[in-house]
Every structure is written in structure tokens, then in C-alpha cells.
Amino acid sequence: MIDEFTIIEQGRNLLTLEADVARDRFKKIRARFAQPPARLDLPGALSVKQNGRELEIIANGSSEALLAKLKAHAPEEVQIESLTLEEIFVASNTLGSTKA
């Protein structure tokens, strides 16, 4: 078990968090719509991937706001899960020099 971790890139501390805080903060949100959704404005998303009528969003602490935006477009299904520490490491590349 890991209590706390630090992600370092090129000698810079990108992120230091307790593992439980990281799992609460970083979420993967999957949504499926009846029809392919129009381009959605999803500020706070680290990444958005669309495959037909499905979206996969990586959220950094803004999952509630993103869920509200998604639900306004009436998805058929929404799933939310915490990222693994490996997925957080990969997502941290989009954080740049932002520290938590």
C-alpha cells in the first residue's frame, strides 16, 4: 500500500499527493449517448476521447462540474471510477508545472 507519492519529471516535482486524495481527485468518467454528442465544452477535463457516441473523460478535481455538463445532454449511461496510480502518472503529463 502507498500512503503518499510524488511524480517527478525532468527533476521537477509535478505532483505530490496522498494516495487516497489522488483517487478521490482524479476520475475517469465514461458516458454513452443515444446519438454521437455535439462537441461539448468540458472545462476542467484533462483529456476527452470520443468514439462514436461514447466519451471518456479524465477529470482532475472537477468531476462534479463535468458530470453536471454531461447530464444536461441526457446520456444513456454514465460510469465514474477512480484512476489507478499508473493512470494518474500518465495523466500528470497534462498538468505541466501545476502543483497540487
Backbone bond lengths (Angstrom), bond angles and torsions (degrees), N, CA, C in turn:
res aa  C-N    CA-C-N  psi(-1)  N-CA   C-N-CA  omega(-1)  CA-C   N-CA-C  phi
1 M - - - 1.448 - - 1.525 109.27 -
2 I 1.321 114.78 144.68 1.464 121.84 179.09 1.521 107.72 -111.85
3 D 1.335 115.84 130.55 1.458 120.04 176.56 1.518 111.78 -89.65
4 E 1.329 116.53 -39.74 1.460 122.17 -176.81 1.516 107.86 -148.30
5 F 1.333 116.60 150.58 1.453 119.87 177.94 1.514 110.16 -143.60
6 T 1.325 115.02 158.67 1.454 122.96 177.40 1.520 108.12 -129.56
7 I 1.315 116.20 135.49 1.461 121.85 174.73 1.517 106.79 -107.11
8 I 1.332 114.94 122.79 1.469 121.83 -178.04 1.515 107.84 -119.20
9 E 1.331 115.57 132.04 1.451 120.63 176.84 1.515 108.49 -130.35
10 Q 1.314 116.86 124.12 1.456 123.46 -179.68 1.525 111.26 50.28
11 G 1.316 115.67 43.96 1.452 121.27 176.54 1.515 115.24 79.47
12 R 1.327 118.01 -1.07 1.471 122.21 179.60 1.516 110.21 -103.02
13 N 1.313 115.53 137.41 1.459 121.19 174.65 1.523 107.86 -78.51
14 L 1.330 116.80 108.64 1.459 120.58 179.60 1.522 111.78 -83.81
15 L 1.329 116.06 -35.19 1.451 118.96 -171.75 1.521 109.72 -161.62
16 T 1.330 117.13 130.91 1.454 123.09 170.81 1.512 107.05 -131.03
17 L 1.325 115.69 121.99 1.456 121.11 -178.46 1.518 110.56 -147.61
18 E 1.328 115.62 154.73 1.454 119.88 166.99 1.520 106.61 -70.01
19 A 1.312 117.10 144.52 1.465 121.27 -176.09 1.526 111.93 -58.97
20 D 1.329 118.12 -42.17 1.466 120.60 -179.75 1.527 111.71 -65.80
21 V 1.320 116.82 -38.04 1.467 120.96 177.85 1.532 109.48 -65.02
22 A 1.322 116.54 -41.15 1.464 121.04 179.91 1.524 110.82 -63.12
23 R 1.330 116.85 -42.28 1.464 119.90 179.78 1.531 111.21 -65.85
24 D 1.324 117.41 -32.70 1.462 120.68 177.05 1.521 111.73 -74.26
25 R 1.315 116.84 -33.29 1.455 122.07 -174.12 1.526 113.13 -81.75
26 F 1.323 117.29 -45.82 1.466 121.97 -175.75 1.517 109.25 -94.78
27 K 1.331 116.06 120.54 1.461 121.82 -177.27 1.523 111.01 -128.67
28 K 1.321 114.57 149.77 1.461 121.52 170.62 1.521 105.73 -107.39
29 I 1.325 115.49 124.02 1.459 121.51 -179.65 1.526 107.36 -115.79
30 R 1.321 114.80 125.54 1.462 120.23 176.35 1.523 107.94 -114.92
31 A 1.316 115.65 133.09 1.466 120.81 179.39 1.521 109.02 -133.80
32 R 1.329 115.12 139.02 1.460 121.04 176.48 1.521 108.05 -121.34
33 F 1.319 115.41 134.36 1.455 122.59 -177.15 1.525 109.98 -114.41
34 A 1.318 117.19 159.92 1.467 122.06 177.47 1.527 110.65 -64.59
35 Q 1.319 116.36 -37.29 1.463 123.48 177.86 1.527 107.45 -127.86
36 P 1.327 118.39 154.55 1.460 118.76 175.83 1.528 110.06 -53.44
37 P 1.327 117.71 127.55 1.466 119.51 -176.89 1.521 111.64 -70.78
38 A 1.326 114.12 148.83 1.467 119.38 171.56 1.525 106.76 -65.23
39 R 1.278 115.91 163.59 1.469 119.60 179.35 1.524 109.09 -56.75
40 L 1.336 115.94 120.98 1.453 121.80 -178.24 1.521 110.32 -99.03
41 D 1.313 116.43 139.14 1.456 121.90 174.32 1.532 106.82 -85.47
42 L 1.329 117.13 110.63 1.459 121.61 -175.93 1.530 110.92 -125.22
43 P 1.348 117.29 70.94 1.454 119.34 179.34 1.527 110.05 -63.45
44 G 1.309 115.74 142.41 1.455 120.44 -178.86 1.516 113.05 96.09
45 A 1.325 117.56 -8.87 1.469 120.48 177.35 1.525 108.61 -81.62
46 L 1.325 116.09 132.40 1.466 119.48 175.18 1.519 110.69 -74.43
47 S 1.327 115.47 -35.97 1.465 119.57 175.89 1.521 109.15 -153.05
48 V 1.324 114.61 151.01 1.462 122.09 176.73 1.523 106.86 -135.56
49 K 1.332 115.61 122.09 1.460 121.24 176.46 1.519 107.87 -118.19
50 Q 1.317 115.70 131.31 1.458 120.20 178.01 1.509 109.25 -116.93
51 N 1.313 115.46 132.79 1.458 122.37 175.29 1.518 106.52 -131.65
52 G 1.329 116.06 96.19 1.459 120.12 -177.36 1.515 110.86 65.40
53 R 1.316 115.85 -117.87 1.468 119.58 -178.15 1.528 113.10 -98.39
54 E 1.337 116.36 12.56 1.458 121.09 179.34 1.522 111.30 -113.69
55 L 1.336 114.97 140.88 1.462 122.31 175.55 1.515 109.07 -118.90
56 E 1.328 116.07 143.21 1.458 121.70 169.87 1.520 106.90 -125.43
57 I 1.324 115.34 122.52 1.462 121.73 -174.88 1.512 108.73 -120.92
58 I 1.322 116.03 135.58 1.461 121.37 171.81 1.519 106.22 -104.48
59 A 1.335 115.52 120.89 1.465 121.68 -176.39 1.524 110.25 -109.49
60 N 1.319 114.44 143.34 1.459 122.19 177.75 1.523 108.16 -117.70
61 G 1.321 116.76 81.65 1.458 121.04 176.58 1.510 115.48 76.96
62 S 1.311 118.01 4.34 1.465 120.28 -178.24 1.525 111.06 -120.02
63 S 1.322 116.84 26.34 1.460 119.44 -173.36 1.526 113.08 -64.12
64 E 1.324 119.20 -33.90 1.468 120.35 179.83 1.528 111.53 -65.54
65 A 1.314 117.34 -43.58 1.466 121.22 178.53 1.531 110.61 -65.89
66 L 1.329 116.66 -40.46 1.458 119.93 178.30 1.526 111.14 -65.23
67 L 1.324 116.86 -40.28 1.464 120.29 177.68 1.519 111.27 -61.47
68 A 1.314 116.70 -42.04 1.465 120.51 179.21 1.529 110.37 -61.09
69 K 1.330 117.36 -43.24 1.468 120.75 178.89 1.522 110.84 -64.10
70 L 1.344 116.41 -42.75 1.454 119.98 179.40 1.521 111.78 -63.68
71 K 1.330 116.30 -45.85 1.463 120.61 -177.26 1.528 111.97 -64.21
72 A 1.321 117.83 -25.08 1.465 121.27 176.21 1.527 111.47 -65.61
73 H 1.343 116.65 -18.32 1.474 121.34 179.49 1.528 111.67 -103.13
74 A 1.326 117.39 14.89 1.472 124.47 173.14 1.531 114.43 51.97
75 P 1.328 117.94 63.23 1.467 118.54 176.31 1.522 111.24 -68.88
76 E 1.313 116.25 152.20 1.465 121.36 174.96 1.523 111.20 -71.06
77 E 1.324 114.95 -35.39 1.462 120.48 -176.44 1.519 109.61 -150.79
78 V 1.331 115.79 143.35 1.463 122.17 175.31 1.526 108.01 -134.88
79 Q 1.309 116.25 131.63 1.460 121.97 175.98 1.524 108.60 -125.42
80 I 1.325 115.67 139.90 1.471 121.21 179.45 1.512 107.71 -128.68
81 E 1.332 115.34 134.34 1.463 119.16 176.02 1.522 109.44 -145.50
82 S 1.303 115.14 153.21 1.461 120.62 175.88 1.518 108.93 -73.80
83 L 1.312 115.77 147.81 1.449 120.40 175.77 1.524 109.48 -77.93
84 T 1.315 115.71 151.26 1.464 120.34 171.34 1.530 107.29 -74.29
85 L 1.307 116.48 165.07 1.467 119.09 178.09 1.524 110.82 -62.05
86 E 1.321 117.55 -34.08 1.467 120.50 176.72 1.530 110.74 -64.52
87 E 1.332 117.20 -43.31 1.467 120.54 178.11 1.529 111.12 -64.77
88 I 1.331 117.11 -36.20 1.471 120.53 176.30 1.520 109.73 -63.45
89 F 1.332 116.44 -41.13 1.461 120.82 178.26 1.524 110.31 -59.54
90 V 1.329 117.45 -46.52 1.463 121.55 179.79 1.529 110.04 -64.82
91 A 1.333 117.18 -43.89 1.466 121.05 179.94 1.514 111.99 -65.34
92 S 1.326 117.31 -27.61 1.469 120.41 -176.74 1.522 112.02 -64.58
93 N 1.318 117.92 -18.44 1.466 120.51 176.43 1.516 110.91 -61.64
94 T 1.337 117.81 -26.50 1.461 120.75 179.90 1.528 111.69 -85.06
95 L 1.331 116.45 -6.37 1.458 119.26 -179.84 1.521 112.04 -79.68
96 G 1.326 116.74 -19.03 1.465 119.44 -179.27 1.507 110.67 61.41
97 S 1.309 116.51 -128.40 1.451 120.50 -177.51 1.529 112.20 -96.26
98 T 1.331 117.75 8.99 1.467 120.87 179.05 1.502 109.79 -70.56
99 K 1.312 116.73 131.65 1.459 121.55 177.49 1.513 108.68 -110.93
100 A 1.327 114.88 147.25 1.466 120.09 178.43 1.499 110.26 -86.29
